[in-house]
Amino acid sequence: MTPMIDIVFLLLIFFMTVSQVSEANKVRLELPKLEGEEELKPATITINVDAEEKIIVTGLTLELAELISLVSAELQRVGDDPSRVNVVIRADRNGKSGPVNRIVSALGRMQI
């Protein structure tokens, strides 16, 4: 029973210490902004692939090359940082996997 009490006290001390550290990181600061600085919001692109293998983005039917151009433009808009571009691929359950694989390969070459 004594080892169990020791473990409970160690856990209690651990969580008390961690809570103090996390409170220290919650300091509200008003950081300076540069004039003309604009905030780059992450881009989210939803790509739909229907059963007829059509690629649809925001209601427009695109070819793979056009899709790559669109993603490249969004990538440039967010400062060429692939981690700031979120891509969601939605495919029809009755469709083939070929178009999805081609899209994933193209995005992989762009490091997205």
N, C-alpha and C positions, 0 to 999 in steps of 0.2 A: 504494500500500500504506500510506503514511503516513496519509492521511485515514481509512482503515479502523481503524487503531490508535487514532487520536484519538477516533473514535466509540465504540470499545469502552471506552476509559478514561472517557469522559463517561457512558456507561451504567453503568459500575461505580460511579462516584462518585454518580450519581443514586440507584441502588438502595441503596447504603450509607447515604445520607442519609435516604431514605424509611424504611428499616428502623429507624433510630434514632428517628424521629418516631413511628412506629407503636408502638414499645416504650414510649414515654413516655405514651401514651394507655391503656396496660393496667394502670394502677395500681389495685390492689384497695382499695376503700373500703367501709366499713360506713356506709351512709347512715342518718340517723335516721328513725324511723317515728313518725307521730303516733298517739296513742292513739285507738283506734276506727277507724283508717284501714283500709280493705279494698282489696285489689288488684282492679282491674277487668280481668277477662280478656276478650280479644276473643271475640266471638260468631261461631260458624260455623253457618250454616243451609244445609242441603242440601235443595233443592227438586227433586222428581222429577215429571216430566210423562209419563204413560203414553200408549199408542197411542190410548186412548179419551178423551184430553184431560183426564184427572183430575189434579189437583194433589195430590201426596202429600208430606207432611212428617212425619218420624218415625213413619211408619206410619198417620198420620191423613189422610183425604181431606178437603181444604179447598176452599172457594170462594175466589175472588180476594180478596174483601173480608176474609175470615178470615185469609188469608195476609198481607195488608197489616197487619192488627191484630197478628199474631204478630211480624212484623218490627219494627213500631213499638214493641212491648213490649221486644224485645231491644235496640233502639236506645236506649230510655230506660234500660235496665239498665246499658249501658256509658257512660252519661253524655252522651247525645245527640251522640256523635262518630261520624259515618258511616264514618270510616276504620277504626273498630274492629269493624265488622260485615262479616264475610266471607260472601258468598252464592255457593253453587255450584248451578247449574241443570243438571240432567241430564234429557235428553229421549229418549224412545223413537225409534228411527230410523224406525219406521213411522207415527209421529204427524205431525200437521200443525204448522206453525210458529206458528199463530195464538196459542195459549195462551202459548207461550214469549215471543212479542213483547209480549203484554199484561203478562206478569210483568216483563219488562225495562223496559217503559214505566213501570209503577207504581214499580219500584225507582228508576228515574231521577228520577221526581218527588220521591222521598224523598232524593235525592242519594246513593244507595248505588251 
